[in-house]
Each structure stands twice: as C-alpha cells, then as structure tokens.
Amino acid sequence: MSNYQKKQLSSKLSEKFCDFITQHSPSQFSRHLRSLLLDYMIQKQKTGFPVDFNIHLWELSDLFVLLDCATDEWENSPEDGRSAA
C-alpha cells in the first residue's frame, strides 16, 4: 500500500466495486488493460515518458494485483460469479 492512510469503504463504494466485478470479467478486463498499457508504452518510447510515469506504474501494479485476486476468486466461485460464503 502507498503512503495513503487506509480508509474503510462506504457501503455505496463497496456496492459499486461489486457491481463492476460482477458485470465485467476480471480476467478479461485485466487482459485488456494490460494490452492498453503496453500499447501506450510502445508509443511513448518514441516520444518519451512523463516524469511521474514510474509512480503511475506502481499504482497500476497494485490495480493488477487486485484484478488478479478478483480473477482467482471469480474462477473458484459458483457459476453466478459470487463467492460461496
């Protein structure tokens, strides 16, 4: 986790995250996002990256960890995509 203080998610935000994960396959979303990032990086090689690009890579890395975790749970859950809790 970064330097940000950990905060409790509101029920509205938790609901939005759940809605997003159940409406979009985490593995497919992650795959597309990684492809977009790589395409962007290939194009930026020609013109140069922003100074703070490295910071954004760490944030994106954390997002990919979250998506990988969601994918693992998604693939090991019942057919409807929700956890078996």
Buried (B, 14 or more C-beta within 10 A) or exposed (E): EEEEEEEEEEEEEEEEEEEEBEEEBBBEBBEEBEEEBEEEEEEEEEEEEEEEEEEEEEEEEEEBEBBEEBBEBBEEEEEEBEEEE
